[in-house]
Amino acid sequence: MFLGMLVIAALMAGGVYLIQRHVSLPLWAVSLAAFAGAWVGQFVGHKIEGKKPSFLKDVQFLLIGPAWLLSFVFKKLGITY
């Protein structure tokens, strides 16, 4: 799991580098737009699904979400951890 999260962090760092290098907007503006778009998309998806987001019950789900998604991907790929 650690190595998987390390790969994800490295990909994110690479994405930040590419954004800084190729986009004329400041990184904070690009990040803010991505953050707002992701939140809107998340709430639209939950509305379609008909369920409330879990993180509204407990803030720890915001931190657990990426690891949970990675464990789901590992199971689909047959990778044990």
ZIRAKA-V523646 format. One record per helix or strand of 2 or more residues. SS is the DSSP state (H for helix, E for strand). FROM is the first residue (numbers start at 1). LEN is the number of residues. If there is no record, write none. Layout:
BEGIN
SS/FROM/LEN ; SS/FROM/LEN
END
This chain:
BEGIN
H/2/21 ; H/27/23 ; H/54/3 ; H/60/18
END
